Each structure stands twice: as structure tokens, then as C-alpha cells.
Amino acid sequence: MLGEKLMKLRRKSGMSQQDVAIALSVSRQTISNWESGSSAPDIGKAIDLAALYRISLDDLVNDEIDVTIAEDSGSDGEIDTHVLKSLEGSQCRIALTSGLLMADSGFDGVVRVLDADTDWVRVEYDRPRKGRVVELVDMSSIAGFQIVAPPNADGRHEQKESTFDGCE
């Protein structure tokens, strides 16, 4: 799982294995071994990888946290960080450039936004038969948000729907 996550993060960053190897002062073969699951980075290199990919160390090493990366977004839309921060705590549906996020049978697609910045949106949701899931979603893979329930000042959610398309 870590190897797959490392490969996704490297591809999102537009780097080759050699680029990552140079940045971390290791061999390209070491990066290949980490991505294939043959070996894993030590804690120091894991910290360096998290910093390189602009995610937390917890998000990098926790197998419970999935990563959704845009395969080919073609979107160069920019969104204000303040707007993204205002989504935190909201219950939303997220439209990806390739469809709706987590369109599973029995799942209504509503997620809670935990954290958001110009690179990543961190969400949690209950997935049928899998339980609570936390996922990092590549911002460039997001086409828009539909706010189902914004947070109130007291932390409760209103049941009001509005649409925010912040990526065009």
C-alpha cells in the first residue's frame, strides 16, 4: 500500500524516480524498491518524502488513508485558499474530473471535509462494508463541490444544499 501511494504521489508531483532519488540523496533503485514494496524508507527518508510531496507523515504512512490522484486533469483552475478553508467541516459531494468521488453502491457520496489547501483536500466518510475512510484527494482532480451541510458556529450542520464550483 505504501509503495502504491509513493508512486501516485511521485506521479502527481511530475517527478521521475531519478528526480526523487536526487532530491533524497538515494539511488533510483531505492525509489523503485520503495514503490514496488520490496523495501520501505526509514523514518528519516519518510519524513523527507512527506515534505517533498507536501503531505503529513501520518498521511504518508497510514495504510488507512487512501490517495486519489488526477490521471489527466487538464484543469489549470486556481482557487483561493480562503475559499478552500471555508469548506473545512462541511459535508459535501465532490465532483472529480472523472466523475463523482466514491460513487459506490449504497454510498450517497457525502463526505466531510477535514482539511483543504491548494494541493490536497482531506475527507472522511463511511463506506459500506469498509467503515470510516480518510482520503487525500488531489486538488487538480476536483471539478467542483456541492455543499450539503455547512458547519454552523456551534459545529452542527444545517441541511441546506448549495453548489460551489471552485475549479473553473
Buried (B, 14 or more C-beta within 10 A) or exposed (E): EBBEBBBBBBBBBEBEBEBBBBBBEBEBEBBBBBBEEEEBBEEEBBBBBBEBBEBBBEBBBBEEBBBBBBEEBEBEBEBEEEEBEBBBBBBBBBBBBEEBBBEEEEBEBBBBBBBBEEBBBBBEBEBEEEEEBBBBBBBBBBBBBBBBBBBEEEEEBEEEEEEBEBBE
